[in-house]
Amino acid sequence: MNNPCGQHQHPHRLIQQPLDELTDRLRRHSRRVTGPRQAILDVLRRHQTPMSNRDIHAALGQVCDLATVYRNLHTLEGMGLVRRFDLGDGAARFELVTPEDDGHHHHLVCTRCSLVVEIDDCFPPEFEQALAQRHRFARISHRLEFFGVCSRCEAGESRPGPVEA
């Protein structure tokens, strides 16, 4: 698997989408550009790693309540503007998806402090094709998260609050 993910692009990591482009995407889906939606998109566009509902709510301050964050993330996910990730701790996390992004990437997650690091390594396409053929599957894809303890936690240091890579 020591293969950089050349078959997939990660544009969300390369450039921040301007907020007006994100609101245009809302309008194209016939959705209103509400204050909370715009604020949620703005928070997500400034973070390179997936954020939980609570992390987003905390970053928003007094813009809206937690229930509004949940409802809007559900709407944005249905529109394909955000993608949900399960990183094994029971809390859904969300990440902005650019129009060019196929959403395919993997994460390394610290089981102590929840640090999330995006990794570019991926299975070669030949491995997926061989696996699909061997088990008679078509249109195969995968999601993969790795879990461990980051160097700071291993050394006994702590990370305050939500963290980013």
PyMOL commands that set and color helices and strands:
alter all, ss='L'
color gray80, all
select helices_A, chain A and resi 11-14+19-28+35-45+53-60+66-78+125-134+151-154
alter helices_A, ss='H'
color red, helices_A
select strands_A, chain A and resi 3-4+51-52+82-86+92-96+106-110+116-119+121-122+145-148
alter strands_A, ss='S'
color yellow, strands_A
deselect
rebuild
show_as cartoon
